[in-house]
Amino acid sequence: MGTMALHTRLIGIAATAMMLAACSSPASSGSASPSPVGGVVGAIQVPDLPGAAAAGFGSLWVSDYKHGSLVRVSGSTRLSLTRIRVGDPGALQPACQPDQEDAPAGSFIIRRCDLPSGVACGAGSVWTGRNDLKAVVRIDPATNRITATIPVGILTFGLAATGDAVWVTSNDDNVVIRIDPRTNRVVARVPVPSGPAGVLITPTAVWVADSTGRLLTKIDPATNAVQAEVPVEASPFPMALAAGSLWVRNEDASTLSRVDPSAARVTASIKTDPFYTTEGLDSLVGASSGVWMSGLRLQFLDATTQKVTRSLPVEGRPYDAGGGRLWVLGTTGQVSLLDPAA
């Protein structure tokens, strides 16, 4: 897809998203809607177009590439914003400009210009990448202050974190890095086949979506070695664990692959609506009975029927807000807090 077509596509997406937000979301002041539409209980507008995000510590953490900041969205009905400075986007490598995120680029290459780059919550901290320094930054959510800057020697794409490990992918460097949060040091480098992007930690493994190679790579966290490679379809990226299966969205194929994580094999390929927004920015949320998917309307795919059984009039990417609620981050920066049961 050419650059002009991609710019046209984003303009159309943004216009559609704004119309949906105007019709289906409460005002962006952060107050609760008296009669929730689509289960929306609170909403607020994030300044500038949003980037990568993660949920944790009662908040949604959103990358603001234009200003080199993380924006923290907090609250249960009346939402509020806090900005945390990470770095200077102007200090990135040549050809990266602070406003380069204003349009998709047809591939994940544009993500090398992210600052902050990727976001994860775990080990009592928020983690994000500084691609000007080839480092990962650790933030204390109690103070919103940076407590460590950890050199990793790669351009960060995605992150996932638990109590004993932070896993970092580099789409450019074909490697996955493991950080020990107790020491703030890199303790392992795992080469992977091609274009590692999404990363998901499960109770028994670390899964990496190799976007260029059309593979899922399964890593044993006990040995930091690759256990298996699972062929999927074009441009796998976001993953989720639900109903005993691993799910990955193959963005260029408009499919959702269902994987048996123990046998490391695909058990179903399910047709989905086309992926619609900036490349390298997407999410899935696993629930006990299925998976929430991003789109011009938020959709729930039931694991038993393997069909979409719910569609809510809220546009954007879902993130787990806990307690059965969802954060939804819209293309134009509208953040909604949803209670799907409402």
N, C-alpha and C positions, 0 to 999 in steps of 0.2 A: 504494500500500500504506500502511495507517495505521500510526501509531506503535506501538499495542499489538501489531499483527501483526508488525511488525519486531522488537520486543523478544522476542516469542514465537519468531520464526524464529532469532534469535541464540542464545537459550537452547537450542533444539533442536540447532543447529549445534555449539555448544560441548559439549553432552552427547555427541553423536555423535563429535566430535573427540577428546574425552577417552577414550571407550571404545576408539577406534581406537588412540590413543597407548598406552593400557594394554596392548592386545593385541599391538601390532606394533612397538613401539619399545623400545630399551634404556633402562635407568634413566637419569634426568636428571642423573646425577652428572658426565656428560661422558666416562666411560670407554667403551672400545670394547666392542661386543657380541661375545662369543666365537663366536656363530653368527648372523651378521647376518640380520635379517628385512627383506626388501625392499631389501637393499643398504645398510642403515644401519650405518655404521662408528663413529658417535659422536652423542651427543645431549645437550642441556642445556635447562633451563627458563629462559626470560627472565621476570623478574618483571613483572607487570601485562600487560594486553593489548597486543599489538604493533601498530605502525602501519606506515607506509611503510618500505621497506628497499632496500638495494643491496649488491651484492657487489664486493669489491675489496681489494687489498693483503692477500690471504690471510685475509680476514675477511668476516663478514656484519655490516652496520651497520643497526641496527633503531631506529626512532623509538619513544620512550617518551613519549607525549603527557602522561601524568599528571604526570611530573616534569620535563618540558621538557628531556629528555636524549636522546643517542644511546647505545645499548648496543652495544658491539663484541663480537662472538662470534668467537673465534679458536681455532685448534688443528687437528690432523689426525685425532686420535681422541679424546683427552681434551680436551674443549672448556672454555674459560674465558670469563668476562665482564669487561668494563671499561666503566664508565659515564662519559660525557663530558657535562658540563653545557652546555646551549646557551642557555636563557633561562627566564623565569618564565611558565608558562601562565596564571597569574592576571592578567598584564598585557595579555592579548589584548583585542580590541574587545568592547563590551558584548554580552551574551547568550552569550559563550563561557565555559565552565567547564572546569576541569582534567579533570573526569570525563565530559565530553560524548562522548568516544570510546567509552564503554562499550556503545553500541548504534548500529546503522546508522540512517540518517535517510531512506532512500528516494531520495536523490539525492546528487550530489557536493557539495552546499552545506555539509555538515558539515565538509568538508576545510578550509574557511577558518579553522576553529578549531584547526588543527594547529600544534603547536610541539614539536619541529622539524617542518617541512613538506617532504615529498619528500626523497630522498637520491640522490646520484650520486657515482661515483668516477671520477676522471680528472685529467689534468694534475698528477699527483703529489699530489693532495689529495682529501679528502672534502668534498662540498658539501651544504648543507642550508638550508632556509628558516627565517627567523624572522618569522612573520606579525604579531608585536607591533610590530616595527620596519619591516615591509615591506622586508626585507633578506635577503640570502643570506650565509651564514656559510661560511668556508673553514677546514678543519681539517687539520693536518699529521698523517698517520697514523704518522709516526715518533715523535711526542711526545704525540699525542692532545690537542693544544692548538689553540685557535682562533687563526689567524694573520691573519684579515681579516674585517671585516663590511662588506658591499657594499650600499649603498642601491639598491633596484631600483624602488621606488614601486608595487609590485603585491603582491597576495596570492599567494604561491607555491603551486603545486600539484605540478608534476612537474619533474624536472631530468634532464639527460643531459650528459655531459662527455667531451671528448677533449683532446688536447694543446694545441689552439689555440682552443678555444671551450667555454663552458658555456651551454647553452640552458635557459631557464626558462619554463614555461608558467604562465598564470594563468587558471584556470577562471572566475573572477569578472570579470576585466578584458578578456577576449577579446584577449589579446596574448601574443606570445612575445618574450622578452628574450634578447639575446646578450651574454654577458660575455667579455671578453678576460682570460684567466687570467694573462697577462704583466703587465697593469697593474691588475687587479682593478677594471675599470671597465665600465659598460654601453656597448656600441658600436653596438647596433642594437635597434630595437623594430619588430616585424613584426605588424601587425593580422591576425587570423584570424577566420573567420566566426562560430563559436559554440561556447563551452565547451571551449577547449583543455585537454586533460588529459594523456594519455600523450605522450611524446616519445622518438624513437629516432634516433640518428645512424648513418647508413650511409656507406660510402666516397664516395658521390656526392651525398648529399642529407640533409636533416633532415626527418623525418616527424613530423607532429603529428596526434593523434587528437582530432578535434573532437566531443566526446561528445554535445552537444546537437544539433548540426547533422548528425549521422550522416555525417561526412565524414572523409577523411584529407587533410591538406594537405601538399604537398611543397614544401619551401623549398630554394632554391639557396644553399648556404653561401658561394659566391663573390660573390654579389650581395645576399644577405639578402632576396631577393624570392621571392614565391610563384610556383612554376612550374606547379603543377597542383592540382586538387581531385578526389578520387576518392570518389564516393558509396559508402557501405557500409550496414550495418544498425544497429539501435538500440543506442546506448551503446557505441561503440568505445572501447577504453581501452588495454590492454597490447598491445605489438607486439614482434615478433622477426623477425630475418632468418635464413632457413634454406633450403637447397637452391635458392638463386638467387631466392627469392621473399620478399616481405614478408607477414607474417601478422599479423592483428589479431583479437582476441577482441571480439565484439559481445555485451556482457554481458546486455542485456535481450532479445536475440533468440536467445540460446543457439546462436550460430553462430561459426565461424571463417572470416574472409575471407582468401583467398589473392590476392595482388596482384602483378602484374608491375611491378617498380619502374621499369623503363625506359619501358614504354608507359603507366604510370600508369593501369592498369585492373584490375578484379577478374576473375580467371580461374576462381575457384571459390568457392562458399559451402558450408561443411561443417557439418552439424548436430553439436552437442556436448552434453555434459551441462550442465544449468543452472548458471549462476554461483551460488555458494552462500554468500558471506560478505559482509563489510561493503563497501558501495559505495565505490568509489574506491581500493580496495586489491586489487590483483591483479598477476600477472606471467606472462610466457611466457619460455621459454628455447629459443633456436634451436640445433640441432645440425646436423651435416653431412647427416643424412638425414631430419630432421623436427623436431617441436616438442614440448617438454614443457609440459603445462598443469596448472594448479592444480585441486584438487578434494578431495572426501572420500577419494579415492585418487588419487595422482599418475599422470597418464596421458601416454603418448607417442603422438603422431599421426604416422604415417609419410607422408612427402611424396609417395612414389610411389603408394601405394594410397589415400591421403587417408582412412585409417581408423586408429582406435586399435588399435595392435598390442601395447602393453604397459600394464599397470596394476599399480602397486606399492602395497602396503598402508600408505602413509604419507600423512597428511593435511596439506594446506597449499599454500603458494605456492613455486614453485621459483626459484632464483637460481643463476647459473653460478659454481661454486667453482673452475673450472679443472681441467685434467687429466682431463676426463671426469666429474668429480664435480659434485654439486648440493648446495646448501643448500636446505632446505625449512623454511619458517616456518609453523608451525601457527597456527590461529585462537586457541588458548588460550595461545600463547607457547612451545610446544615447538619448539626448533630441532634439526633432524636434518641430519647430514652424510651424504650418500648416495654410494655407488659403484654406479651402475646395472648395471655389468658383473659385480658380485660375485654 
